Every structure is written in structure tokens, then in C-alpha cells.
Amino acid sequence: MSALVLALIAGAVVGLALGALGGGGSVLAVPALIYLLGFTPAAATTGSLVIVTVTSLTALYAHARAGNVRWRAGAAFAAAGLLPAALAGAAAARLPQALLTFAFAVVAALAALKMLRPADPAGGGTGTVRPGRAAAAGAGLGALTGLLGVGGGFLAVPALVTVLGFEMQAAVGTSLLVITANSLASLATRSGAAVSLDWAVIGPFIAAAVLGAWDGKRLAAKVSGPRLQRVFAVVLLAVAALMLADAVT
């Protein structure tokens, strides 16, 4: 199968997850770029950030039109992660490739396990902000985005629900604002790194992801969120196991 076809298929899956779940798609982008399209871990994390930024902006627009984005609280949450994202992005280029792969696999496995846990029925809330916890969660999310090239929506959504008291729809929409801001901050520090990207692959990947994000938004309205999360979590666990095996051998 050609690299172009693989890029289109992988991009569609990434976009579908981002549009439907408000995150998680980027966790598949990195292994897809490495194992399907032959990128190095460093190039894959940078390429993933480009893909995540463009796709998240598209999904953010769709959720904003639906009134699911809380701009002020989301901007404050994202602001706490900008500096950690930039610093981690600069550090990522200096880390061993095997270490990046191992760290990514661990994060992917933890994300999958978190998705498989039953949702908190009291998840919705009043939007009351706990400043210390919100800042810590935002900073941690930014560092993860910068280091591993993931948007972090799989962490942002539960953080917005539990720390800021958002209802699920608002958390999904607002998480896309946070993802976009953190990804841009990390990309800004990586721009001078000696990592070349194959735009003949990245371009079609992005195009398919953008289209997939719109389909994901429509899918979320028809299929229950918990069911989508369980399917995605199983796929993610398999990917994490593959990457862990690769990192330790």
C-alpha cells in the first residue's frame, strides 16, 4: 500500500477521534507516522503537532459554532501550559529516540486505561474554578504536548470536567482550544530544530484528518460517548503494547 493511501487512512482515523472525543486522535498520529510512514520518533512528534494544530482548529470551529467552547476559562487553562509546552518542545529534540518511544507508549497506555474506567456520573458541574489545580493541570498538559507531540485532549477533557466543573460537551469543545494553544507553543520552539518533514505525506494526512474531524463531530451526536471511548481505548492499548515492545527490544 502506498504512503499516500496510508497517510489518508491514518489521517481520517485521527480526525474522527478528535472530532468525536475532543482528543485522543493525536495519540494515534505519532505511531502511525513511525510505523506506517517511516518517520523517526523526533520527526513523528513534530509532524503530529502540525497535524494536531490544524485539525484541532477545524474541530474547534465546529464546536464553537455549536456553543460548546468556554473561551475565557479555556484561555486561562491553556495559558498555564504555554511555557511548559515551549520548554518541553525544545528538550524533546535532545532526548534519545528510544526514550521518546518508551515515554509515548506509557502515556498512551495510561490514557487507554483511563478511557476504559467508568465515567463519573457527577461529572457535570457549575464551572467553579479551583485556581491552583487548574494551573497545575494546565501546566502538566502543556509539558506533555511539547515533549511527546500529543494534543493531550484525552487528559484535557477529564481535567476540565473534574477541575473546572464543565459539563462534557463544553469540556470537549474547550479542550480543542487548549490543544491548539499548546501545540502552537511547542511548534514555535521546534521550528529551529534539525527535523525535516515529508510534506508529501503530512499534507494528505492533514487533509484527511480535517475531513475526519467534521465526520467525528456528527458521529458524536449519533453514538454514545462511552461506547466510542471504549472502542478507541482498546485500539490505543494495542498501539501502546506495540510501541513498548519496540522500545525495549
C-alpha positions as CSV (number, residue, x, y, z in Angstrom):
1,M,0.0,0.0,0.0
2,S,1.4,3.4,-0.9
3,A,2.4,6.1,1.6
4,L,-0.2,8.4,0.3
5,V,-3.1,5.9,0.9
6,L,-1.7,5.1,4.3
7,A,-1.5,8.8,5.2
8,L,-5.1,9.3,4.1
9,I,-6.4,6.4,6.1
10,A,-4.4,7.3,9.2
11,G,-5.4,10.9,8.9
12,A,-9.1,10.1,8.7
13,V,-8.9,8.0,11.9
14,V,-7.1,10.7,13.8
15,G,-9.6,13.4,12.7
16,L,-12.5,11.1,13.6
17,A,-11.2,10.6,17.1
18,L,-10.5,14.3,17.6
19,G,-13.9,15.4,16.3
20,A,-15.9,12.8,18.2
21,L,-14.0,12.7,21.5
22,G,-12.3,16.1,21.7
23,G,-8.9,14.4,21.9
24,G,-7.1,11.1,21.6
25,G,-6.5,11.2,17.9
26,S,-3.0,12.7,18.3
27,V,-2.1,9.6,20.3
28,L,-2.5,7.6,17.2
29,A,-0.8,10.1,14.9
30,V,2.7,9.5,16.3
31,P,2.7,5.7,16.0
32,A,1.0,6.0,12.6
33,L,3.8,8.3,11.4
34,I,6.5,6.0,12.8
35,Y,5.3,2.5,12.0
36,L,3.2,3.1,8.8
37,L,5.0,6.0,7.2
38,G,8.6,5.5,8.4
39,F,9.2,8.7,10.3
40,T,11.8,8.9,13.1
41,P,10.3,9.5,16.6
42,A,11.5,13.1,16.6
43,A,10.1,13.8,13.2
44,A,6.8,12.0,14.1
45,T,6.3,14.1,17.3
46,T,6.9,17.3,15.3
47,G,4.7,16.1,12.4
48,S,2.0,15.1,14.9
49,L,2.0,18.7,16.3
50,V,1.4,20.1,12.9
51,I,-1.4,17.7,12.2
52,V,-3.0,18.2,15.7
53,T,-2.8,22.0,15.4
54,V,-4.6,22.2,12.0
55,T,-7.2,19.5,12.9
56,S,-7.9,20.9,16.3
57,L,-8.5,24.4,14.8
58,T,-11.0,22.8,12.4
59,A,-12.8,20.9,15.2
60,L,-12.7,24.0,17.4
61,Y,-14.6,26.0,14.8
62,A,-17.3,23.3,14.6
63,H,-17.7,23.2,18.4
64,A,-17.6,27.0,18.7
65,R,-20.5,27.3,16.2
66,A,-22.4,24.8,18.5
67,G,-21.7,27.0,21.5
68,N,-19.5,24.3,23.2
69,V,-16.4,26.5,23.9
70,R,-15.9,28.4,27.1
71,W,-13.3,30.9,25.8
72,R,-12.3,32.7,29.0
73,A,-11.8,29.7,31.2
74,G,-10.2,27.7,28.3
75,A,-7.7,30.6,27.6
76,A,-6.7,30.7,31.2
77,F,-6.2,26.9,31.4
78,A,-4.2,27.0,28.1
79,A,-2.0,29.9,29.3
80,A,-0.7,27.8,32.2
81,G,0.6,25.3,29.7
82,L,2.3,27.6,27.2
83,L,5.7,27.9,28.8
84,P,5.9,24.2,29.8
85,A,4.9,23.3,26.2
86,A,7.6,25.5,24.8
87,L,10.3,24.2,27.2
88,A,9.4,20.6,26.7
89,G,9.3,21.1,22.9
90,A,12.9,22.4,23.0
91,A,14.0,19.5,25.2
92,A,12.4,16.8,23.1
93,A,14.9,17.3,20.2
94,R,17.7,16.4,22.6
95,L,16.3,13.2,24.0
96,P,17.2,9.7,22.8
97,Q,14.7,8.3,20.2
98,A,14.1,5.1,22.2
99,L,13.3,7.1,25.3
100,L,10.7,9.2,23.4
101,T,9.1,6.0,22.1
102,F,9.0,4.4,25.6
103,A,7.6,7.6,27.2
104,F,4.9,7.9,24.5
105,A,3.9,4.2,24.9
106,V,3.5,4.6,28.6
107,V,1.3,7.7,28.2
108,A,-0.8,6.0,25.5
109,A,-1.4,3.0,27.8
110,L,-2.4,5.2,30.7
111,A,-4.7,7.2,28.5
112,A,-6.4,4.0,27.3
113,L,-6.8,2.7,30.8
114,K,-8.3,6.0,31.9
115,M,-10.8,5.8,29.0
116,L,-11.9,2.3,30.0
117,R,-12.8,3.4,33.5
118,P,-16.5,4.2,34.1
119,A,-17.3,7.9,33.7
120,D,-18.1,9.9,36.8
121,P,-21.9,10.4,36.8
122,A,-21.4,13.6,38.7
123,G,-19.0,14.9,36.0
124,G,-21.1,17.9,35.1
125,G,-20.8,21.0,37.2
126,T,-21.2,24.7,37.8
127,G,-17.9,25.8,36.3
128,T,-16.4,26.8,39.6
129,V,-12.6,27.2,39.1
130,R,-10.0,25.9,41.5
131,P,-7.1,28.1,40.5
132,G,-4.2,26.0,41.9
133,R,-5.4,22.7,40.5
134,A,-6.4,24.4,37.2
135,A,-2.9,25.9,36.8
136,A,-1.2,22.6,37.7
137,A,-3.3,20.6,35.3
138,G,-2.8,23.2,32.5
139,A,1.0,23.2,33.0
140,G,1.2,19.4,33.1
141,L,-0.8,19.2,29.9
142,G,1.4,21.7,28.2
143,A,4.5,19.8,29.1
144,L,3.1,16.6,27.7
145,T,2.1,18.3,24.5
146,G,5.6,19.8,24.0
147,L,7.5,16.6,24.8
148,L,5.6,13.9,23.1
149,G,3.7,15.8,20.3
150,V,0.3,14.9,21.6
151,G,-2.6,17.3,21.9
152,G,-3.5,15.9,25.3
153,G,-7.2,16.1,24.8
154,F,-7.6,12.7,26.5
155,L,-6.3,14.4,29.6
156,A,-7.7,17.9,29.0
157,V,-11.3,16.7,28.8
158,P,-11.4,14.9,32.2
159,A,-9.4,17.8,33.7
160,L,-11.9,20.3,32.5
161,V,-14.7,18.2,33.9
162,T,-13.2,17.5,37.3
163,V,-11.2,20.6,38.0
164,L,-13.3,23.3,36.4
165,G,-16.6,21.6,36.7
166,F,-17.5,21.7,33.0
167,E,-20.3,19.5,31.5
168,M,-19.0,17.0,28.9
169,Q,-19.9,18.9,25.8
170,A,-18.3,22.1,27.0
171,A,-15.2,20.2,28.1
172,V,-14.8,18.6,24.7
173,G,-15.1,21.9,22.8
174,T,-12.9,23.8,25.2
175,S,-10.2,21.1,25.2
176,L,-9.7,21.9,21.5
177,L,-8.8,25.5,22.4
178,V,-6.3,24.2,24.9
179,I,-4.8,21.7,22.5
180,T,-4.4,24.3,19.7
181,A,-2.6,26.8,22.0
182,N,-0.2,24.2,23.5
183,S,0.6,22.7,20.1
184,L,1.4,26.1,18.6
185,A,3.7,26.9,21.6
186,S,5.6,23.7,21.2
187,L,5.9,24.1,17.4
188,A,7.4,27.6,17.9
189,T,10.3,26.1,19.9
190,R,10.8,23.2,17.5
191,S,10.9,25.4,14.4
192,G,14.7,25.7,14.6
193,A,15.4,22.1,15.3
194,A,17.0,20.0,12.6
195,V,13.9,17.9,11.9
196,S,12.8,17.6,8.3
197,L,9.2,16.7,7.5
198,D,7.9,14.9,4.4
199,W,5.1,17.3,3.4
200,A,4.0,15.0,0.6
201,V,2.9,12.7,3.5
202,I,1.9,15.3,6.1
203,G,-0.2,17.3,3.7
204,P,-2.6,14.5,2.7
205,F,-2.6,13.3,6.4
206,I,-3.8,16.7,7.5
207,A,-6.5,17.0,4.8
208,A,-7.9,13.6,5.7
209,A,-7.8,14.5,9.4
210,V,-9.7,17.7,8.9
211,L,-12.4,15.9,7.0
212,G,-12.5,13.2,9.6
213,A,-12.9,15.8,12.4
214,W,-16.1,17.0,10.8
215,D,-17.4,13.4,10.5
216,G,-16.4,12.8,14.1
217,K,-18.5,15.7,15.3
218,R,-21.5,14.3,13.5
219,L,-20.7,10.8,14.8
220,A,-20.6,12.0,18.4
221,A,-24.2,13.2,18.0
222,K,-25.4,9.7,17.0
223,V,-23.3,7.3,19.0
224,S,-22.9,7.3,22.8
225,G,-19.6,8.8,24.1
226,P,-18.8,5.9,26.4
227,R,-19.1,3.4,23.5
228,L,-16.8,5.5,21.3
229,Q,-14.3,5.8,24.1
230,R,-14.2,2.0,24.8
231,V,-13.5,1.2,21.1
232,F,-10.8,3.8,20.9
233,A,-9.2,2.7,24.2
234,V,-8.9,-0.9,23.0
235,V,-7.1,0.3,19.8
236,L,-4.9,2.5,21.9
237,L,-3.9,-0.3,24.2
238,A,-2.8,-2.4,21.3
239,V,-0.7,0.5,19.9
240,A,0.9,1.1,23.3
241,A,1.9,-2.5,23.6
242,L,3.5,-2.5,20.1
243,M,5.5,0.7,21.0
244,L,6.6,-0.7,24.4
245,A,7.8,-3.9,22.7
246,D,9.7,-1.8,20.2
247,A,11.3,0.5,22.8
248,V,12.7,-2.3,25.0
249,T,14.0,-4.6,22.2
